[in-house]
Amino acid sequence: MTNSTREKKTMLGTVQTLELDGLKVHIYTPPDESLLVNSTVLELADRLIVVDGQIFQKFAAEVGDLIDTLGKPIDRFILTHNHPDHYSGFQHLTERFPGVQLAALPSVRKYLVKMGQQVLDVRRSLFGDEIAARLAVPDAVIVPGELVISAVRFLFQEFSDAESEYTLTITLPDHGVALVADLLGSEHNHLFTVQPNFDGWLAVLDKIRLDVAKYGIKTLIVGHGAPIGPESLPANVAYLEAAKAAFASSAKAEDFVAAVKASLPDRSPDLWVNWSSQMLYGHVAP
């Protein structure tokens, strides 16, 4: 197996490609204005699997353009978790590629049916027409467990009470790669602590650490920004411990932000922790 990468500019966003044995993994990352939220295209021998759909429609369109260049049919879209920066763009993608199923965990689908449109409406009041006007409701479910697709082994796992209520991770056990959504981030960035699930999230990181060792994972594709390696795990634990302490000592969002920045002065961008605090303290729905 090879695990080389190449990076190329694609319009406003960038695409980084992992060339693996029997597949390629294309990671689309938009500019800073869209929180560097990733969409990942798994290019198998005969089909594509597209994971997460952006927040702004113009960047979802760039994901669509990337898909067009690959010249293979889309097997399915997959949503990792129930936050609008990952599902808003599926309005564009499901309209552009009609008939392609959007799959998610049953727990994520249930949440979206109940709350998804309401959350989109709030985001549209803040960010305008770049946010989806219509919720793309998942019409297929992901069952946790192993599945072989086009000779590639996938391991789907569900985690709860961490960065979001429910998160799907996708591990490629034979390739040393795992898509972990917003459960992990770069050691240089703030995490999206939008809910006070610090203990549950720390327990999830323990499980990810065990999986890293079990499957020899070398590359972790995160929800925002460039992929990381297992060496970033301790920095993620340190962040959550600092955020837990800051939340325990802070009655207001601005106090939480100040405490996190004081504990972790080298993390960036400020926008991420500022925005997270508005959700953590109930001013905006996650």
Phi, psi and omega in degrees: 000138171257152180222052179271159179230152171220145182240139180217151178279133176230099182055231184279330179266182177238156176234125173249134184243128171263121179261110186244181182281105176091001176197164171237147178240114181257122183249109178269129179232121179282177178292175183305326185299341180250026173064018179055029183290132187268144162242135185242129178249115176270113182262101177273181185300323187231007185197169178241145169237125187248122186249119176072149196234018178075171175255316183264140184297325183294331178275331170299324178296325177290326173298318176300320178296319177300314179303316181300323182291340186275338171068029178231153179290151178273123178286316180191155164267147177229134174254127184280326183199175194265047176244140191293339176292349178250342182245345181303317184291350178290345171300309180297313188292321180287332175284324181287326181238073185296146178091350178276129180289145171253117185250146178205167172300146176305323180294323178289317178300317180299317179297316183295319178301322182279318192237345191302313181293320178300317179294318177300319180298320177295318180294322178297326177293337181265322190240355175082204191288352175290342174275144181302139173276337184234131176286129170272105183279128176306134181245012175213157182245151173258124177262121179304141181140187181267146178210135176258123179235120180049047176071009177251130181272128179245143170238114178262130179229147178248133176235144181236160175055052175233237178297324174232175179300319182217137180222135173264130169248152182232113179253138173255089191299332182270000185236358177069029184230141174220135172266117187244009177053224186268013178289337178225161176209176178297147176295350179264348187252158167289148170271160180269083180275076186268352177219150185277048181265047190295315181293317177298320180294318178299322177295322176297319179297326174299318179293320178297319178301319178294320178295322178303315179290319184295318186256003180063041184289128179251336184232126177245114179273114186265173184285339185218119175091189187293152175302155180237172174250172181300339180295347178274352182301314180301324179292329176290319176298315180299322180296313182295324177294320178292318180293322177299315179295320180295319180294321181295333184255003187239127178270342185230157181302317183293329176290321177300313180301314181298320181292319178295316180295325178292322180283329186229066189293343183267000180276150181210172348279158180301326181306322185293315181286325177297314181293317179301321183295329179293328176279320181301325182259015169079014179280332179222140178288139178302000000 
